[in-house]
Amino acid sequence: MELLLETVALYSLKLAYETEGHSPILRDDPLMGGCDREVFGLLVRRDDVAGIQEKIQQSLALALEAVGGADTVLGTELQRLTAELHAAQTAEQLRAPLSALKGYLKDIL
């Protein structure tokens, strides 16, 4: 689960900040800050669903801005997937929406 969370955050930040012709954003990039596997691991071990959702939302907000906002086709779909993530009430229920977000973000990168 921690790897899935970290990957969604990484793809969001890549979408928001990575530019063509420059070094790619990697997992150990300082930009990842509080979105690394250890932080997510702590939240997962604490079963802190609200904390996980909040931490992921920070990255997804940047991704939404990068695709032009909620009124774009890409933004509308990103918001739909984000809403599914926020509907989850347990850590296990987060897995499916996180997988969908991971796939979507990877596709639009």
C-alpha positions in Angstrom: 0.0 0.0 0.0 2.8 2.4 0.8 4.4 2.0 -2.6 1.0 2.6 -4.3 0.5 5.8 -2.3 4.1 7.0 -3.0 3.6 6.3 -6.8 0.4 8.3 -7.0 2.1 11.2 -5.2 5.1 10.9 -7.5 3.1 10.8 -10.7 1.1 13.9 -9.5 4.3 15.8 -8.8 5.8 14.7 -12.1 2.7 16.0 -13.9 2.8 19.3 -12.0 6.5 20.0 -12.0 8.4 17.9 -14.5 9.3 19.7 -17.7 10.6 18.4 -21.0 14.3 18.5 -21.4 15.0 18.7 -17.6 16.0 16.0 -15.1 13.1 13.8 -14.2 11.6 13.9 -10.7 12.6 10.7 -8.8 11.4 9.2 -5.6 14.3 10.6 -3.6 13.8 14.1 -5.0 13.4 16.8 -2.2 10.2 17.8 -3.9 8.7 14.5 -2.7 9.0 15.9 0.9 6.4 14.4 3.1 5.1 12.1 0.3 7.6 9.3 0.7 7.1 5.6 1.5 8.1 6.1 5.2 5.5 8.8 5.8 2.8 6.7 4.0 3.9 3.6 5.9 3.4 5.4 9.2 -0.1 6.5 8.2 -1.0 3.0 7.0 0.3 1.4 10.2 -1.8 3.8 12.2 -4.8 3.0 9.9 -5.1 6.8 9.4 -7.4 6.9 6.4 -8.1 10.6 6.8 -4.4 11.3 7.0 -3.7 9.3 3.9 -6.5 11.0 2.0 -5.2 14.4 3.1 -1.6 13.7 2.1 -2.6 12.3 -1.3 -5.0 15.2 -1.9 -2.1 17.7 -1.6 -0.4 16.0 -4.6 -3.6 15.6 -6.5 -4.5 19.3 -6.2 -1.2 20.1 -7.9 -2.0 17.5 -10.7 -5.5 19.1 -11.1 -3.9 22.5 -11.6 -1.4 21.1 -14.0 -4.1 19.6 -16.3 -5.9 23.0 -16.4 -8.4 22.6 -13.6 -11.7 20.9 -12.9 -13.3 22.3 -16.1 -11.1 20.4 -18.5 -11.7 16.8 -19.6 -8.6 15.6 -17.8 -9.6 17.5 -14.7 -13.1 16.2 -14.6 -11.9 12.6 -14.7 -9.2 13.3 -12.1 -11.9 14.8 -9.8 -14.1 11.8 -10.3 -11.3 9.5 -9.3 -10.4 11.7 -6.4 -14.0 11.6 -5.1 -13.8 7.8 -5.1 -10.7 8.0 -3.1 -12.4 10.3 -0.5 -15.4 8.0 -0.3 -13.2 5.2 1.1 -13.6 4.6 4.8 -10.9 2.0 5.4 -7.4 1.5 4.2 -8.5 -1.6 2.2 -11.1 0.5 0.4 -8.4 2.9 -0.6 -6.6 0.3 -2.8 -9.0 0.3 -5.8 -9.3 4.1 -6.2 -5.5 4.5 -5.7 -4.9 1.9 -8.4 -7.2 3.8 -10.7 -5.5 7.1 -9.9 -2.1 5.6 -10.5 -3.1 4.2 -13.9 -4.8 7.5 -14.9 -1.9 9.7 -13.9 0.6 7.4 -15.6 -1.5 7.5 -18.8 -1.6 11.3 -18.9 2.0 11.8 -18.1 
